Amino acid sequence: MRRLAAQIGRGTVPMTISQRTVYSPLVEDHYRNPRNVGKLDAKDQQVGTGLRGAPECGDMTQMQIKVNPETLTIEDVKFKAFGCGSAIAASSYASQAIRGKTIADALKLTNKAIAQELSLPPVKLHCSMLAEETIHAAVENYLSKNPSLKSKVSASGITEGSDAGDKKTAATTTSA
């Protein structure tokens, strides 16, 4: 049990990718070598933290973004995921995709784009939804800590309440 807790603390839990489902090489790569695993200081004013879960399978993802308040560019991204290989791969891929992007551009990354890029099978589409929703939650948390920037983000075409929360997904935003 301690070993599992330590693995969760590092951000990934070793899972066996099922022999019955064929995964793309990109999923395998992001699962076996996840990028941006870790944690940022949630108390930092420039860090937004999003936490989402998928009740249908028990996957849970936390994503943190560090934003430059002048440019609204995501300077750093970290995530931790507990779940299947597809959930880890989707979060890893999404974290790479939004690094260096503005908040507005990061919010344009859709679950469909993630699923298509990773060639996720239909049974694993909830993993790409989880990654998208976690990004939105992190942005919402960042903006709640920096209310003066909401109008700047709104001017970019992204408004408060743009959260991609799915009815099937446990919506939790946290600052811890």
Secondary structure, DSSP 8 states (H G I E B T S, - for coil): -HHHHHHHHHT-------SSS---HHHHHHHHS-SSBS---TTSTTEEEEEEEETTTTEEEEEEEEEETTTTEEEEEEEEEES-HHHHHHHHHHHHHHTTSBHHHHTT--HHHHHHHHT--GGGHHHHHHHHHHHHHHHHHHHHH-GGGHHHHHTTT--TT-----TTSEEE----
